[in-house]
Amino acid sequence: MANAILTLNAGSSSIKLELFDSPGGQLGRRYVGLVEAHGPQVRFIAKDANGATLHEASWELGEPGTNHIVALQHLAAWLEPRLPADGLLGVGHRVVHGGIAYHAPVLVDKAVLEQLEACVPLAPLHQPHNLSGIRAAMRFLPGVPNVACFDTAFHTQSPQLARLFALPLEYYNEGVRRYGFHGLSYEYITRRLYELAPEVADGRIVVAHLGNGASMCAISAGQSVDTTMGFTALDGLPMGTRCGAIDPGVLLYLMQQKGMSLAEVEELLYKRSGLLGLSGLSNDMRTLMASDSPRAQLAVSYFCSRIVRELGALAAALGGLDGLVFTGGIGAHAAAIRQRVCHNVAWLGVQLDDAANERGGPQISTAGSQVSAWAMPTDEEWMIAHHTLALLS
């Protein structure tokens, strides 16, 4: 009987593929494949469960709209001879937006795919690529069930007050509401913290998912209470190329006074803002931290200041704070960013252990810290595989 699960995380700038075995319901990795753009080229690397490189390939970046198709063809060609003899139990996909309809993982059919297409305007940077991954799996693996796992699902039980905009209520009923994202990451971190420190996980925690996309979430006893992202993945913290929270009057000004078209404003907000826009240099935090450019340092300082500001707001939403967790590419690996944030929220009761922070944790606060602080990598792919296994078995 098939027990292998393939996960596919097709994002805006990368595609990640992982193959899991699930004997006895226990998930174990077999392969990891990653496609990323590096300048004018696209690079594909595949590794085994121990991190040993099995395959590398690269090709020229193509015309817009073609690169994901070509990348998925490379992934499929590499994977085909390595699939288990008894086949796959299913393919699990990360889908950024589930809209009003989807609050939990769902088996994908034509009707579901059409409903998810309707959510493309809510996540234009991610949703089209998520759905292209589903279509590719349906094409290259006919007959294998596909399961959509949603980044919005973790937040669907949050209080209505946390999901409202102060607009006429009929818009809320039509779906204009705060959804929140990075839910698969928050769900994984919550599970992991229950394993490491259940007394903390059962309390009031804020998780900071910091990467090229960044958000924060207030969680009480494992349930989402509030989060920084809203209707789309533009809101909240500044990100690699996205602006984060902005006065909507700025958008009106840009269109009315600067003559910018809707398409130009969209490109500005999604692709030319955030760390890239502020620094004028890069959207990569590693590049900015290594630079002595005043603009680069301004971008880093702004990023940290907004994290501190949002942390105060989320702690207020929780009525206090018991734990703070850093995750994501920046959160789990940039000790200097964690240090700046923790030192600026010492008033909340966070006492950083500098040596533990430099080691990378998992616990980075002192033994006497009123609020415990943690750094840990997230694992959205494991979460997708877990949901796929649960739904199909």
C-alpha positions, -999 to +999 in steps of 0.1 A: +000+000+000+013+035-009+025+055+021+047+081+004+037+117+003+050+144-020+048+180-009+050+209-033+055+245-022+054+266-054+060+302-044+067+335-062+105+331-063+111+294-056+096+259-058+103+234-030+096+197-034+099+171-006+092+134-006+082+118+027+077+082+038+050+075+064+053+040+077+030+035+106+019+071+103+054+085+112+067+110+087+103+107+075+120+127+047+135+109+017+143+137-008+143+175-008+144+195-041+146+233-045+144+255-075+155+292-071+164+320-094+199+333-090+204+364-112+200+355-149+199+317-141+176+292-124+192+266-102+178+233-092+194+212-064+182+179-049+194+164-016+187+132+004+174+132+039+210+136+053+216+167+032+239+150+007+236+166-028+221+141-053+216+163-083+223+199-095+212+216-127+208+252-140+193+269-169+187+304-183+159+325-169+131+326-195+103+350-203+079+360-175+052+334-171+073+305-184+098+300-156+075+280-132+064+257-161+100+249-170+110+245-134+081+221-127+091+200-158+126+197-144+113+187-110+090+161-126+117+146-148+141+142-118+114+128-095+098+103-118+125+075-116+127+080-078+091+075-069+084+045-048+073+013-066+039+013-049+032+049-059+022+079-039-005+082-012-010+119-023+005+152-030+002+181-005+003+217-017+008+249+001-019+274-010-016+309+004-053+319+004-083+298+012-108+328+011-140+324+031-147+288+020-117+269+033-108+266+069-090+232+068-070+211+042-092+199+014-090+173-014-087+192-047-111+187-076-122+209-105-147+228-084-122+235-056-096+246-082-121+271-096-129+285-061-092+289-054-087+307-087-112+333-074-087+341-046-059+351-070-066+388-066-062+384-028-027+369-032-014+378-067+022+372-059+016+336-046-017+321-055-012+317-093+021+298-086+005+276-059-022+266-083+003+260-111+019+234-088-014+217-083-021+216-121+014+202-127+009+174-102-025+166-118-007+164-152+024+145-142+009+123-116-026+114-129-048+096-105-029+107-074-050+127-049-040+164-044-045+181-010-045+219-006-032+232+028-040+268+034-018+295+050-050+313+061-066+283+079-048+287+112-064+321+117-100+313+109-109+307+146-096+341+157-121+365+172-142+385+147-129+418+161-094+407+149-108+400+114-128+432+108-120+464+089-140+495+098-159+494+065-197+489+060-203+454+073-216+441+040-181+441+027-170+418+056-199+394+047-186+394+011-151+384+022-133+417+027-118+409+060-084+402+077-074+366+070-038+364+081-011+342+065+019+320+073-006+298+091+013+265+083+044+280+099+026+291+130+009+258+133+042+239+131+060+263+156+031+259+181+034+221+179+071+223+183+069+246+213+044+222+230+072+195+227+099+218+240+081+238+267+044+229+270+039+253+299+050+282+276+030+269+246-001+267+266+002+304+276+004+336+256+030+337+229+039+358+199+056+341+170+076+363+146+079+346+111+106+368+096+118+362+061+114+377+026+077+375+036+072+385+073+044+385+098+037+380+135+010+362+153-005+363+188-013+328+200-031+318+232-032+282+242-024+272+207-051+293+190-045+323+168-058+355+185-045+382+161-019+386+134-002+414+115-012+404+079-047+412+068-067+409+036-036+403+015+000+394+023+009+431+019-001+443+054+019+445+087+057+442+088+079+455+060+092+426+039+118+419+013+100+438-015+066+444+001+057+476+019+038+463+050+013+486+067+007+518+048-018+547+051-043+540+023-043+577+016-008+573+002-022+551-025-049+576-034-022+603-035+000+582-059-029+577-083-045+611-081-015+634-078+013+613-093-008+598-121+003+562-113-019+535-128-034+507-107-008+483-123+021+507-113+009+510-078+006+472-075+041+467-088+054+493-063+037+478-033+046+441-041+079+443-059+097+477-053+091+484-016+101+469+017+138+463+024+146+467-013+128+501-016+142+516+016+178+504+010+180+508-027+203+479-026+187+445-019+158+426-004+182+402+013+188+409+049+222+393+048+234+417+022+219+447+041+235+437+074+269+433+057+267+467+040+279+500+055+255+520+033+233+544+055+203+534+035+209+497+041+212+504+078+181+525+077+162+495+062+174+472+089+165+496+117+130+502+102+124+464+100+134+460+137+114+490+149+082+477+132+087+443+148+090+459+182+059+480+176+038+451+164+050+430+194+037+455+218+003+455+200+001+417+200+011+415+236-018+439+244-042+417+223-031+387+245-033+406+278+003+398+285+031+377+272+047+344+282+068+336+252+084+350+221+095+328+192+116+338+162+113+317+130+116+321+092+148+326+073+157+358+092+141+349+125+158+315+129+192+325+116+199+363+122+211+365+157+218+403+154+181+409+145+169+389+174+193+407+197+181+442+186+144+432+190+149+415+224+169+444+238+142+468+228+114+448+245+132+442+277+104+463+293+080+434+284+101+410+306+124+395+279+160+390+291+182+377+263+210+352+268+235+366+243+256+334+242+225+312+236+213+337+210+246+334+191+244+296+192+209+298+177+189+285+206+164+269+207+159+289+240+177+322+238+164+338+270+180+336+304+168+312+331+153+341+351+136+358+321+099+366+328+092+360+291+110+331+275+124+337+240+131+311+214+147+307+179+137+277+158+134+268+122+099+263+108+089+233+087+059+241+065+066+210+044+063+187+073+030+204+083+017+199+047+027+163+047+011+158+081-022+173+069-021+153+037-015+120+056-043+128+080-068+136+053-061+107+030-057+080+056 
